[in-house]
């Protein structure tokens, strides 16, 4: 019989009356996602008196960690979810556990604020059937006209900063403007389109990890090309690619969903053509 890390935590909790319940959360609770060896265990111990528990002790019961990031957070799972202690832990191989501890009083908010969260064990009851979970609370909301235009303007403003960096031959500035602001705005646009296509039922995942399956083969190639940034000419070529892809998707959204692009968009296109033709 294979004993999982969750099994081990449940066994330890069974012998500790301070632990009231154990919950799991995240992608492993999403039936639409396929788990593999890289899938984290996202787990929470609900505790009567958190001050009595040593999180480091719990981690070491599962093996010798290779790295641990400790985070203390208020209202991790929405309003009124209280104070949380998290140990983001890696072990040998690909094992990773996002181990969390909080007061038992946080359970109601934990369940109501995130539809992927569920309780899997309770003291004096043992394992309990997990509730049906889904990614609903993570869905990208449907955009409106104002938010669409706001993101379009933000994209082109920041893309202008990349051009400025290129003109000054400052590769670090150009690339950081590209990576921190321009490409994220492109990903936001792709999220918008995906959630509109799926009637507001699209979960983009952490750092947009679920966006790629929504792209056409041509779009995947275009997006991949934007990561070539080891020299000024490469970054300039990547900027051309990101501008091309962004224009195509934004005009597609505008046409399919009757969203207006900013009134000055033609002037914006002309300005970038002038800048990049030099």
HELIX and SHEET records of a PDB file:
HELIX    1   1 UNK A    5  UNK A   14  1                                  10    
HELIX    2   2 UNK A   27  UNK A   29  5                                   3    
HELIX    3   3 UNK A   50  UNK A   52  5                                   3    
HELIX    4   4 UNK A   55  UNK A   60  1                                   6    
HELIX    5   5 UNK A  104  UNK A  106  5                                   3    
HELIX    6   6 UNK A  107  UNK A  113  1                                   7    
HELIX    7   7 UNK A  136  UNK A  138  5                                   3    
HELIX    8   8 UNK A  145  UNK A  167  1                                  23    
HELIX    9   9 UNK A  171  UNK A  177  1                                   7    
HELIX   10  10 UNK A  178  UNK A  182  3                                   5    
HELIX   11  11 UNK A  183  UNK A  197  1                                  15    
HELIX   12  12 UNK A  206  UNK A  208  5                                   3    
HELIX   13  13 UNK A  212  UNK A  214  5                                   3    
HELIX   14  14 UNK A  217  UNK A  225  1                                   9    
HELIX   15  15 UNK A  232  UNK A  257  1                                  26    
HELIX   16  16 UNK A  265  UNK A  277  1                                  13    
SHEET    1   A 7 UNK A  67  UNK A  74  0                                        
SHEET    2   A 7 UNK A  83  UNK A  90 -1                                        
SHEET    3   A 7 UNK A  96  UNK A 103 -1                                        
SHEET    4   A 7 UNK A  41  UNK A  47  1                                        
SHEET    5   A 7 UNK A  19  UNK A  25 -1                                        
SHEET    6   A 7 UNK A 118  UNK A 122 -1                                        
SHEET    7   A 7 UNK A 126  UNK A 127 -1                                        
END                                                                             
